[in-house]
């Protein structure tokens, strides 16, 4: 009977260790911006990127619209390499950016960048409405 209890206890300990390692591994996984946001968008069809920058004073907003394909490609390449980790919260920041990516004059993505650490991605016409808005922590890039 003692041997059987030993095996059961060993199995329970091993199971707990595997679950803890799995939770730690899952929470550490990162993805690229390209994987998180650009999967449903045909990059060749993007015709404008609109950027609105807001300082802590909400009356001081600046708006830029980019329609040059070379500049759009350069911006998307820069964003594509950014590493992200899913986050449940976004901390407010005095500097915020709202970026709208349009394809064929239709809004495809809305990005809200809060400071240097958080980004919220809203996918218009997402196949899965549950995943249409996701918050991420910017890990690198």
NORPE-V958268 format. One record per residue. RES is the residue in one letter. PSI is psi in whole degrees, -180 to 180 (999 if undefined). D_FIRST is the distance of its C-alpha to the first C-alpha in whole Angstrom. Layout:
BEGIN
RES&PSI&D_FIRST, RES&PSI&D_FIRST
END
This chain:
BEGIN
X&-36&0, X&-38&4, X&-41&5, X&-43&5, X&-38&6, X&-44&9, X&-42&10, X&-46&11, X&-42&12, X&-42&14, X&-43&16, X&-44&17, X&-44&19, X&-42&20, X&-46&21, X&-43&23, X&-43&25, X&-43&26, X&-45&27, X&-45&29, X&-41&31, X&-43&32, X&-44&33, X&-44&35, X&-43&36, X&-35&38, X&-18&39, X&-9&41, X&139&43, X&158&46, X&163&49, X&160&53, X&-38&55, X&-43&56, X&-40&53, X&-36&53, X&-36&56, X&4&58, X&-37&56, X&-1&58, X&131&62, X&110&64, X&-29&65, X&-21&69, X&-5&70, X&123&69, X&-19&73, X&148&72, X&123&70, X&129&71, X&127&70, X&124&71, X&132&70, X&130&70, X&-176&70, X&-21&69, X&107&72, X&-15&72, X&-9&76, X&79&76, X&144&74, X&138&75, X&134&75, X&136&75, X&125&75, X&126&74, X&-2&76, X&120&76, X&-35&74, X&-42&74, X&-40&73, X&-46&70, X&-43&69, X&-44&69, X&-47&67, X&-36&64, X&-41&64, X&-46&63, X&-37&61, X&-28&59, X&-5&57, X&132&56, X&133&52, X&153&51, X&132&47, X&142&47, X&150&47, X&-11&47, X&160&50, X&124&54, X&137&55, X&153&59, X&154&61, X&-28&65, X&123&66, X&148&65, X&138&66, X&122&66, X&125&66, X&125&67, X&124&67, X&143&69, X&123&69, X&43&72, X&11&73, X&137&70, X&128&67, X&-42&64, X&146&62, X&125&63, X&135&61, X&115&61, X&121&61, X&103&60, X&-145&61, X&-3&59, X&-18&56, X&143&55, X&137&56, X&128&56, X&124&57, X&121&58, X&116&58, X&146&61, X&39&61, X&141&57, X&-30&55, X&100&52, X&-29&54, X&-33&51, X&16&51, X&-24&55, X&124&54, X&137&52, X&141&52, X&152&51, X&135&51, X&118&53, X&-42&51, X&155&54, X&999&58
END
